[in-house]
Structures are given as C-alpha cells and as structure tokens.
Amino acid sequence: MLNEEFSNDEYQTPDTPQSEALPPSLDLSYIRQNVDAIKAELQKVIVGQEATIDLLLAAIFSGGHVLLEGVPGIAKTLLAKLLAKTMQVGFSRIQFTPDLMPSDVVGTTVFNMKTSEFSFNQGPVFSNLVLIDEINRAPAKTQAALFEVMEEYQVTVDGATYPMQFPFFVIATQNPIEQEGTYKLPEAQLDRFLVKINMEYPRLEEEKAILYRFRSDFKIRQREDVQPVFSAEDVRKCQNLTEQVFIQDTLLDYIAAIVHDTRNNGDLFLGASPRASMAIVRMSKALAALQGRDFVTPDDIRYVAYPVLNHRIILTPEREMEGSDTRSVIQSIIEKIEVPR
C-alpha cells in the first residue's frame, strides 16, 4: 500500500450518469502482474523509493511525462535507466548542458552530397523512453525544443512534421539545491509534466541495506541482472485498462473543487489549469489500478494531488518570504474541501 502523505485520450463525458449504476467489474490482474514483474526487477538494485516507483508507473499507465527532483546521489538517473531496462522499448539519454542546441535534441536537416537532396537526421529525442538529465542546465531556447514533442508527440523541423512512435515518455531530472549555472523551467514547460516527484533521502534502515548490498560491488554490477519484462504492447494494454477504471461524478466534482481553489487562493499567485484537473483524473485512475481496484476513491485523489499540483502553482511573494511552501498550501486546500461520501 502507498503511504498516505496526501491522501489515453478519451474520458467518459460529464453528462453520462455514472453515479446511477456501476460498470461491470474490470479485471486488473494483467496490470498487477506487470507491476509486480517490474518492481521485482527494479528491486534487484534499488532499495526503498516505493512511493517514487509507484508514481512513475502510474504516470506511464497514464501516458504522461515525469519530472524527478532531488539532491545528487539518491539514484534519480539510476532509477530512470533501470526502469527503461525493464521495458522492451527504445531508450535514449540526453545530458542537458549550457551549450546544448535545439538541433542536438530534436535533430537537423542536412544536405546529402551523393543524392543532392536534404534529409532529416533524427535527434536523441526520437526514442520511446527519453531520460533528460539536469533539464534545467540548458538555456530556454533548448528547453523550448521539448514543447511540441512533449505535448503533441511530434517534431516539426523546416516545415516537415515527424511523429513519435508509441510509447513516448520523457523522464527529466533536476537538482533543487544547486542553482548556479541553471535556467529555471518556464511554467508552460512545467505544465507539460504530468507529475513532479520529489525524491527524498532513504531512511536509516534503507541506507544500511544499500551499504550491505553494494559493499563488494562498487560499480553496481547488479544492474546487469535487470531484465526486460514489459513491452510496448503491454504499455498499450495497461493504458487501455487504466482508462476504464471507474470514477464517480462526485469525485470529478471533488477534483474540480480542489483545482478551482488554487485559482482563488490568497496564498497563491498562480493557480492550476484544467490540464491539472485532467492529470489528477488520470493519475488517480492509474493509482487505483496499481492497487488492483477498478474504481477511484477520495484517498487516490488526495494522494496524487501534491505530485500533480506542486509544479503548477506559484506562491505569492508574501508567502515565500514567510517560508511557506507548496506542500503546506496544497495540504490546506485538501483539508478544507469536503470529501465526497
């Protein structure tokens, strides 16, 4: 079970009377089997980080991108690479640096001397799972190269459009502490990430387990034991099943109330958009499916509210000066809105 810190394209139309009759029971054993297989492979190397892994898998089943934030050395990059290794899909890694150009990410058109024609050379973003390390190290011009591909799953270069193959996920990492030589992500780009996951330090017992496991394996050779257990077709099936998870009208109203409050909150300079509302729907459905339930509960919504909203809202200058943070504001919003019965 997940801790209770807070507790693909089509959705049922609002005028459908969901609350009048429950849909037929949904068999989610397929998702459970795949989740167990992925976790078993990851746990060959990764110690702890259960909540992070659950949110990552929920984002994949929701068809969204993830921003991983945490201090250096807590296995952000390692976790993303191992997750890619458990999947039988293409993988590429892009290290963002201040001198990185947009063409280094999406590709460029070159002239072929032999054929006397221009051809497009695809950049590293043309893959299935793309890991972007330290996304805030590149300037705004390079960051903007991700706008189209993350939202529309295509790249336009010199007037020609090149679609991405299914599946397509971006996992980006950033360090919240070291800000020298970094470029803050604009709100428009942050909004394209389905969730922002804040990875924490391991607990004492987990740190001991890390030391015991790798005391004679300095190069982490155990990574070679991780095997692919999840295919592109598995991703498609899991996403289709997740989409069918039942959510009541009253819970949709609950989500709308939470997001609407962020737009009329005295502690916030910027509230969340309707894209955030849809993100909560998608993530709460995926979270329910991960736990083997074919219906969403208020606890699912409360749990995903923070990772969905924390990068989409901005505190007022007064609250920032007082030392407030987005976690406490989101928690206060959740606590004051009545939970549907």
N, C-alpha and C positions, 0 to 999 in steps of 0.2 A: 504493500500500500504506500501511496505517496504521503509525505508529511503534510500537515495541514497549516502551513505557514500562512497561506492565503487559500483559506479555502475559499469534384473539384470545381466546379464552376457553377453548378445549379443547386439551389436550395428550394425547399417547399415554399410556395407562395404564401404570404401572410393571411390571405383570405381562406385558406384551407382549414377546416375546423379540426385541428389536431387534437384539441383537448376533449373532443366528444368521444373518440374511440382510439384505443391504442392500436398501432400497426401490428402485423404478425411478428412473432419473435424472430430476431435476427441472430443467425449462427455466427459468432465471432471467434470460433475456435481456430480458424485459419490465421487470424491476426495474432492470437495468443501464442500459437506455435512458432510463428516467425519472430515475434518479440522475444520469446524465451531463447530461440536459437541465436539471435543477435547478441543478447545480453551474455549468453554463455561464452561467446567468442570474445566479447569486449572484456569480460572479467578475467580472461587469461592474463591480461596486462593491467587493466585499470582497476584500482582499488577505490571503493566508495563512489561518490558522484552519482548516486542512483537517481536523484531528482533531475540532474542535468541530462542524464541519458534518457529518462522518460520524456522530458520536454523536447529533446532532439528528435526522438522517434515520433512523438505526437506532431511535430512540425512537418516531418517527412510524410506522414499519413495525411496531413492537411494540405500538402503541396506548397509549403511556404519556405522562406529563407530564414536563416538564424544568424543573429549577431551574438558571439560569445565574448563576454568581457570578464577579465580577471587579471590579477597580478602575474608577473612572469613566473614560470616554474610549476604551475598547477595543472599542466597537461592539457591545455586548450588545444594546441596543434596536434598533439599525440592522439587525443580522443577523436578529433575530426578525421585524422588519417586512418585510424583503426576502424572507425565507422565506415569509411569508404572501402576499406579492405574486406569488410563483411558483406559488401554488396558487389554483385557481378555486373558492374556498370563502369563507364569511363570515369577517370579521376584526374584532375589537374590541380596543381598548387601554384598560386601567384603570390610572390613576396612583394608587397607594395613598398616602394621607396620614393623619396622626393623627386628623383629624376625619371620615374616611370611615365611613359607617354600613353595616351589612349590607344594608339595602334599596337602597343605592346600587350594590351589586354584583349581587344576585340579582333585584331588582325589588320591587314592593309592590302591595298590593291597594288600589284607590281606588274611591270611590263616584261613579257616573255620575248626575248630576242629571237628565239627559234621560230615561234609562231606569229610574231609581230602582233600579239594580242595582249590585252590586260587580263590578269587573272587574280582572284582573291585568295590570299593566304590566311587561313583561319588562325586566330589567336588562341591562347590557352583557355579562354572563357568557353570555347566550344567543347564542352565535355558534359558529363551527367552530374557529377558532384564536383563543385569547384570550391577549393579552400583558398580564401584570401587572407593571408597573414598580415596583421597590423594594417588594417584597411585605412586607418587614419594617418598613415605615413605618407600617402600620396596626395598631391595637390588637388584642388577642386576639379580641375579640367579632367584629370584621370578618373576621379571618383564619378564624375558625370557620365563617363562611358558605360557605367553599370545601370544607369537609369532605365534605359529601354529594355535591356536584356532581362533585368530582374522583374519588371512589371509585365512586359509583353512577350517574353520568351523568344525574342528575335533581335537581330543586329542589323542596322542599316548603315551601309558604307557606300559612299559615292552613288547614292540613289538606288542601290540594289539592296534588297532585304533578304536576310539569311535566317531561317527559323532554327531554333534549337531542337534537339532530339529529346524525347521523353526517356527518363525523367530528367529534370533540371533543377538542381538545388545549389544555392550559394550558402556556405558557412564562412562567415567572416569573424576574425578575432581582433581584439584591440585591448590595449593596456590602459586602465583608467588612472594610473598613477603618474607615469612619465609622460608629460605633455610637451616637453621641449622637442621641436622639430616635427610636430604633428599638425594635422589640419582637421579641425572639428567637422564631423559629418553634418551636412545640412539636414534640416528637418524633412525635406522631401525625400531624401535617401533613407533616413532612419525609418520613415513610414513604410518603406518597401520591405523591411524586415518584418516577418510575421511576429517574431518574438525576439526579445533581447534577454539572454540568460546570463545572470551574474554568477560566475563560478566562485565558490568560496574555498578557503583553506580546508584541508582534510582535518577531521577530528583526530584526537591524540591516538586512539586505537587504530585508526586508518593509517596514520603516519607510521606507526610501529609496523603494521602489516606491509607497508611499502618497503621499509628497510629490510624486513625479514625476507621478502620475496626477491629483492634485487641485490642482496649483499654480495652475491657471487656472479652477478650479471650486469656489469657496469654499462654495457652497450645495449641493454634491453633486447637481447636476442629472442626473448619470448614473443616479440612481435611477429616473428616468422611462423608461430603456431596458429595465428589467427587466420581462419579460412572463410572464403565467401559462402554465405548461406542464404542470400537474399538477391533475387534477380529483378530486372526491370518489370517483368510481368507480375512478380509478387508485389512490387510497389503499386502497380496499377490496381490490382485486386484489393489490396489493403485500403487504398484511397477510395475505391468504389464502396467498400463495406463501411468505411468511416462516414461517408456521405449519407448513408442510410440510417445512421443512428438517430433515434427519436429525440426531439426536443419540444417541450410543450410551449404553447403560446405565452403562458405566464412567465416562462423563463426567458423568452425572447423580449418580453416587456421589461424584465429584470435587467437584462443586458443593456437595453436601450436607456433605462434609467441611470445605470452606472456611468455610461459613456456621456449621456446628456449632462450629468452633474459636473463632469470635468470641464464643460464649456461654460458653466455658470458658477464656478467655484472661486471664491475670493483669494484662495491660496495659489491659483494657477493663472499664469499669463497666457498660456496656450493650452487648449483642450484637445481631446482626441477627435478624429474624423470618423465618418461612417465606415471607413476601411477598418478601423479598430473594432467596431461592433461586429463586423463580419469575421474578423480574426478571432474574437472571443468565441463566436459560434463554432468556427472550425476547430479551434483548439480544445474547446470543452467536449465536442463530439469525439475528437481523437483521444482525449484523456479517458473518456468513458470506455471507448473501445479497447484501449490498452488494459483496462482493468476488467475486461470481459463483460461489460454492461452494454446493452443496446439502447440505453436511454441516458439522458443528461440529468444530473442533479445540481442543485444550487452550489454544493461544495465544489463541483467541477469548475463552475463559473468563477467562484471566489478564488480558487487556486490559480487559474490561468490569468486572472485579471492583472496581476502585477507584471509578469513577463510580457504580456501583450501591451500594457499601457505605459510602462516605465520609461520607454524611449520616445513616446509620442506626446508627452506633456512637458510643459516648461513652468517651473515655479516663478512666482513674482519675485522681483529683486528684494523686496522686504523679507520674504520667507527665506530666501537664500542667505541673506545677511544674518538671519536669526539661527541659521544652521539646520533648517528643516530639509527633508529630502522627499523624493517622490514616493518612497515606500510608505512613509507615515501618512502622506496625503491620500494615497490610494486606499490604505487601510481605513482611514477615517470615512472615506466615501462609502466603502463597502459596509462598514458598521452602521451607518445612519440610514441606509436604504433597506426597507423591509424585505425580508426574504419570502418568496412565494411559498405557500403551503400546499 
